[in-house]
Amino acid sequence: MPFGSLGLGLSLGGRRVGDAGNMPATFTVTAGDGTKYVRVQVSETTTVTPAGGTSIRIGSSGEFVTTPLTLAANTNQDIYFKDAGSFTIPKRKLVTYLYLYSLGSSVITGDITGMKLTYLYLSSLGSSLTYGTNPLNITNTNGIKLLGNTVFATDAEYARLIHDAAIATWGGAYPFRIDAGTNDNCPDWDTVKSDVAVLRGKASWTIIPAAWLTTGGGSWPTNWYEYTGE
């Protein structure tokens, strides 16, 4: 499901979320020059395995290899990738942190359903974001951030992420920041207001769609910020 620079197919299909967690997290690469990466944390020591022509390395230095590499538990690790193919982490539920930023001409597709995410960061990934549903457990102080030119494919997908965040566990009033296409495919206030009411007690929202402010028919406090796209 490519969009702009990157595609993430997050739909559940016929699988339960619990079942999906035991499935491999495979990122399929159609292009890569070795300068882009996917940042992850895993909950226990595991491996990442390249296939089909893709080579990888952990970190910004060293040789690219076509053999499995070890991912240490509970630490940020950047998986740099090169050339078409794929790389795989054995189980999605091991991935607790996902950071994707400015992948440029590289195109990646994958399915994050079943990942036990404590943090989600998507920035400058292209013209639309496809989102199905995902369990969230936001205990990382960086929260959820959707930045740059990433835009949801539909308002329903936008609303689904908000719902998932509302029913999620939040370890504190961590940021839920959306300044990516906040006025593009924005769900109607009536669609999200019940989830927003819950989220206001869980998350710290810093930038929000104009349609949700009191001046746009919503009920957000006047001291919260409106994203203008500037």
RARAUR-V890285 format. One record per run of one state. SS is the DSSP state (helix for helix, strand for strand, loop for the rest). FROM is the first residue (numbers start at 1). TO is the last residue. If there is no record, write none. Layout:
ss=(SS:SS)
from=(FROM:FROM)
to=(TO:TO)
This chain:
ss=(loop:helix:loop:strand:loop:strand:loop:strand:loop:strand:loop:strand:loop:strand:loop:strand:loop:strand:loop:strand:loop:helix:strand:loop:strand:loop:strand:loop:strand:loop:strand:loop:strand:loop:strand:loop:strand:loop:helix:loop:strand:loop:strand:loop:helix:loop:strand:loop:strand:loop:helix:strand:helix:loop:strand:loop:strand:loop)
from=(1:17:22:25:32:33:43:46:52:55:59:65:66:69:72:73:74:77:83:85:90:92:95:102:107:110:117:118:119:124:129:130:136:139:144:148:152:153:155:168:169:171:175:179:189:200:204:206:207:209:210:213:214:217:220:221:225:227)
to=(16:21:24:31:32:42:45:51:54:58:64:65:68:71:72:73:76:82:84:89:91:94:101:106:109:116:117:118:123:128:129:135:138:143:147:151:152:154:167:168:170:174:178:188:199:203:205:206:208:209:212:213:216:219:220:224:226:230)
